[in-house]
Amino acid sequence: MRRCAAEFVGTFLLVFAGPGAVVVDEVSGGGVGSLGIGLSFGLAVMAAIYAVGHLSGAHINPAVTFAFALTRHFPWSLVPAYVASQLLGACAASATHLALFGDVANLGATVPSGPPLQAALLELLLTLFLMFVVSAVATDVRAVGQSAAIAIGGYVALAATFAGPIAGASMNPARSFGPALLSGTWGGHWVYWVGPISGSVLGALLYRYVRAARAPESEHAQRG
């Protein structure tokens, strides 16, 4: 239950700050800006990892939880509880936005600006690289552990900044579900489940393949 509580808090923080930046940008007449919105997402993820990473792993994303379980880095028995906690945290954050500001900017809901299939493919690619980075810093002992929050948060900020205007750069079903539920904005919502989950699985499998590659000859020589 404590791990689930940590996932709830971490996801609340992400949705409160990320989509919250979209809401505040609308309320303030553009005071945050697209760069500020992208940085808000990245910094929120970074803060959440530092805050609850040692408690629950700071998945804060159903797609990440599913990919970890599929690659045997997380028990399947905990997946339903983690996903439920993440969805509840996202909904609680969006409910807070609704209470504070009203239904402004659809509470930061993600909606494809073009064809849904285009958005789904973009979400798949964005989440593939996100999960590749997550797998590298979270599952490989050779990676520098202290840099995990910076690497993951930095990538999220990058993706949200350059791809946000096209598909929302959600990469996270919970991040999209909370605002959609509280604002009633469901246009193309399937994109933000199919794209991120497919991408996270491919990213985790790709890193596992690369990780299993033979070490360079120089590394073998050093070990010898």
ChimeraX attribute file (.defattr): number of C-alpha atoms within 10 A of each C-alpha:
attribute: neighborCount
match mode: 1-to-1
recipient: residues
	/A:1	9
	/A:2	9
	/A:3	19
	/A:4	20
	/A:5	18
	/A:6	26
	/A:7	31
	/A:8	26
	/A:9	23
	/A:10	30
	/A:11	30
	/A:12	29
	/A:13	21
	/A:14	27
	/A:15	30
	/A:16	27
	/A:17	22
	/A:18	25
	/A:19	31
	/A:20	25
	/A:21	24
	/A:22	24
	/A:23	27
	/A:24	22
	/A:25	20
	/A:26	17
	/A:27	14
	/A:28	9
	/A:29	10
	/A:30	13
	/A:31	12
	/A:32	19
	/A:33	15
	/A:34	18
	/A:35	14
	/A:36	19
	/A:37	24
	/A:38	26
	/A:39	24
	/A:40	27
	/A:41	29
	/A:42	28
	/A:43	22
	/A:44	23
	/A:45	30
	/A:46	23
	/A:47	17
	/A:48	25
	/A:49	23
	/A:50	18
	/A:51	17
	/A:52	20
	/A:53	20
	/A:54	11
	/A:55	15
	/A:56	18
	/A:57	18
	/A:58	26
	/A:59	24
	/A:60	35
	/A:61	25
	/A:62	26
	/A:63	27
	/A:64	28
	/A:65	26
	/A:66	24
	/A:67	23
	/A:68	24
	/A:69	17
	/A:70	15
	/A:71	14
	/A:72	10
	/A:73	14
	/A:74	15
	/A:75	13
	/A:76	14
	/A:77	9
	/A:78	13
	/A:79	16
	/A:80	13
	/A:81	15
	/A:82	25
	/A:83	24
	/A:84	16
	/A:85	27
	/A:86	32
	/A:87	23
	/A:88	20
	/A:89	29
	/A:90	33
	/A:91	26
	/A:92	21
	/A:93	27
	/A:94	30
	/A:95	21
	/A:96	17
	/A:97	23
	/A:98	18
	/A:99	10
	/A:100	10
	/A:101	15
	/A:102	14
	/A:103	18
	/A:104	17
	/A:105	18
	/A:106	21
	/A:107	32
	/A:108	29
	/A:109	26
	/A:110	27
	/A:111	24
	/A:112	21
	/A:113	14
	/A:114	10
	/A:115	11
	/A:116	18
	/A:117	13
	/A:118	15
	/A:119	23
	/A:120	24
	/A:121	18
	/A:122	22
	/A:123	30
	/A:124	27
	/A:125	20
	/A:126	24
	/A:127	29
	/A:128	26
	/A:129	22
	/A:130	25
	/A:131	30
	/A:132	23
	/A:133	18
	/A:134	25
	/A:135	27
	/A:136	23
	/A:137	20
	/A:138	20
	/A:139	15
	/A:140	14
	/A:141	9
	/A:142	9
	/A:143	13
	/A:144	11
	/A:145	13
	/A:146	10
	/A:147	12
	/A:148	21
	/A:149	24
	/A:150	17
	/A:151	17
	/A:152	25
	/A:153	25
	/A:154	19
	/A:155	20
	/A:156	27
	/A:157	24
	/A:158	18
	/A:159	24
	/A:160	28
	/A:161	21
	/A:162	14
	/A:163	17
	/A:164	20
	/A:165	14
	/A:166	18
	/A:167	24
	/A:168	24
	/A:169	29
	/A:170	28
	/A:171	34
	/A:172	22
	/A:173	26
	/A:174	29
	/A:175	31
	/A:176	29
	/A:177	25
	/A:178	27
	/A:179	30
	/A:180	22
	/A:181	17
	/A:182	21
	/A:183	20
	/A:184	14
	/A:185	18
	/A:186	15
	/A:187	13
	/A:188	16
	/A:189	19
	/A:190	13
	/A:191	27
	/A:192	29
	/A:193	22
	/A:194	16
	/A:195	26
	/A:196	31
	/A:197	27
	/A:198	20
	/A:199	29
	/A:200	32
	/A:201	24
	/A:202	20
	/A:203	26
	/A:204	25
	/A:205	20
	/A:206	16
	/A:207	21
	/A:208	17
	/A:209	10
	/A:210	11
	/A:211	13
	/A:212	8
	/A:213	9
	/A:214	9
	/A:215	9
	/A:216	8
	/A:217	9
	/A:218	9
	/A:219	10
	/A:220	10
	/A:221	8
	/A:222	7
	/A:223	7
	/A:224	6
